[in-house]
């Protein structure tokens, strides 16, 4: 999967005879994967909410911006799931949430 991502987004990367890198194991050099594993999880959770706000903005930019500003104002007052719910967003842990936001992003990009 890492090699596929690199071929798509970093086509100029060439590793020659470096076996670890050319076999798709370069991701293992990302120390935060091991030292701070929740780093990526946290970003994924936040990105899921951001993509839902982006989707809202496609239909009504002003409403989405207002929801975002209000959401930011509630920061620290509710747990993550409560913050999402207060902004009318699905929790990433809800059934179908990831499929929905990924489908929207894919449709937009392709």
N, C-alpha and C positions, 0 to 999 in steps of 0.2 A: 504494500500500500504506500509506504514511504517513497519507494522508487517511482511509482505512478504519479504521486504528487509532485515530486521533483521534476519528472519529465514534463509535466504540464506547466508548472509555475517557475521552474528554474532550469530551463532547457540548456543553458550555457554551462551548467555544472558538469565537469568531466573529471573523473577521479583516476584515470589511468589504471595503474596496477595496484592501487590501494584497495586491498580485498574487502576490508570492513565497509568502507564507504561505497564501493561499487556494488556490493551485494545488498545494499539497502539497510545497513545497520547504523548509518550516521545518526539516526535519532537517539541511539543509545549514548551518544556523547552529550546530550542535553541533560546536564546534571540536575536541573530542577525537576525532571521527571522522577528522579529517585529521591532527591533531598526534600522537595516540596511538592508531593504528588497532587495536593489539592489546588495547586496553582492553575492547572489546565481545567480542572473541574469547575473552579470558581468562574473562570472566564467563559466556559461553556454555558453555565447557568445564566450569567449576565447577558451573554450574546443571544440566548434564546429569548429573553425579555426584550432586548433591543430590536431583534428581528420582528417581534410582534408589534412593537411601536412603529417600526418602519412600515410594516404592512398597513397599520392604521393610517399612517401619513399618506399612503398612496390614495386612500379614499377621502381623507379629510385632514389636510396638513395642520390647520389651526387647532383642531380638536386633539390631534396626536401631540402637538407641542404643549398644549395646555395640560394634557394628561401627564406628560413627562415632567413638566415643571412642578406640578402638584405631587407627583411621585417622589421627586427629589426632595421636596419639602417634608415629606413624611419619613425620609431616611432616618434610621436609628430608632424609630418609634414602634415599629412592628417587626416581627420576624420576616424573613425573605418571602415566604409564601403569602403572608398577609399583605406585604407591600405589593406583590404582583396582583393579588386579588383586588386590592383597593384601586388599582389602575385598570381593572378589567382585563388583565392578562392571565394566561394560563400558566400554571406551574410547569416547569420542565419535567416534573415527575408525573404529570397528568398523561393519561393514555392518549396517544396520537399527537401530542404537542410537537415533538421533534419532527415527525413526519410532515406535519402541517407547515412549520416554518421552513424546513428544508425544501419542500415542494415549491413554496412561494419564491424563495431565493433562487432556486434552480430555474424556475420559469422566467424570472426576471433576467437572469444572467445568460440564458440560452436563447 
